[in-house]
Amino acid sequence: MTQYTYYQDPGHGWLKVTISEIERLMIEVSSYSYVRGDHAFLEEDCDMSKFLAAKAELGEKMKIRRMNK
């Protein structure tokens, strides 16, 4: 089971995932998300939902850890 970190401030939230996983799942990332190093931070209202749907479709289990800013 893979663990991901979800970062949240009062206005938005982002899920931290590796670029290689985004490529493996063939997800297009919008301009609402951002990349830092070899990770993308997927914005909760757009790209995070696409990522979670792709993982669910493949039956891949995951755990999400919340971090507040």
C-alpha positions as CSV (number, residue, x, y, z in Angstrom):
1,M,0.0,0.0,0.0
2,T,1.4,3.4,-1.0
3,Q,1.2,6.4,1.3
4,Y,0.7,9.9,0.0
5,T,0.8,13.2,1.9
6,Y,-2.0,15.7,1.5
7,Y,-1.1,19.3,2.3
8,Q,-3.9,21.8,3.1
9,D,-4.0,25.5,3.8
10,P,-7.2,27.5,4.5
11,G,-8.0,27.8,0.8
12,H,-6.7,24.8,-1.1
13,G,-5.3,21.3,-0.8
14,W,-2.6,19.3,-2.7
15,L,-1.7,15.7,-2.9
16,K,2.1,15.0,-3.2
17,V,2.8,12.2,-5.7
18,T,5.9,11.3,-7.8
19,I,6.1,12.4,-11.4
20,S,6.8,8.8,-12.4
21,E,3.5,7.7,-10.9
22,I,1.6,10.4,-12.8
23,E,3.4,9.2,-16.0
24,R,2.5,5.6,-15.2
25,L,-1.2,6.4,-14.7
26,M,-1.1,8.7,-17.8
27,I,-2.7,11.7,-16.0
28,E,-2.5,15.1,-17.5
29,V,-1.8,17.8,-14.8
30,S,-3.4,21.2,-15.1
31,S,-1.9,24.6,-14.2
32,Y,-3.6,24.4,-10.8
33,S,-1.1,21.9,-9.7
34,Y,2.6,22.4,-9.5
35,V,5.9,20.5,-9.8
36,R,8.8,20.7,-7.4
37,G,11.7,18.3,-8.1
38,D,10.5,14.8,-8.9
39,H,7.1,15.4,-7.2
40,A,3.9,17.0,-8.3
41,F,1.4,18.6,-5.9
42,L,-2.0,17.8,-7.3
43,E,-4.7,20.4,-6.6
44,E,-7.6,18.9,-4.8
45,D,-10.5,20.1,-7.0
46,C,-9.0,19.0,-10.3
47,D,-6.0,16.8,-10.6
48,M,-6.2,15.0,-7.3
49,S,-9.6,13.6,-8.2
50,K,-8.3,12.3,-11.6
51,F,-5.4,10.7,-9.7
52,L,-7.6,9.0,-7.1
53,A,-10.0,7.8,-9.9
54,A,-7.1,6.3,-11.8
55,K,-5.8,4.5,-8.7
56,A,-9.3,3.2,-7.9
57,E,-9.8,1.9,-11.4
58,L,-6.7,-0.2,-11.1
59,G,-7.7,-1.4,-7.7
60,E,-4.5,0.1,-6.1
61,K,-4.9,0.7,-2.4
62,M,-3.4,3.8,-0.8
63,K,-3.2,5.7,2.5
64,I,-3.4,9.5,2.7
65,R,-1.7,11.4,5.5
66,R,-2.9,14.9,6.2
67,M,-0.6,17.8,6.9
68,N,-1.9,21.3,7.6
69,K,0.1,24.4,6.8
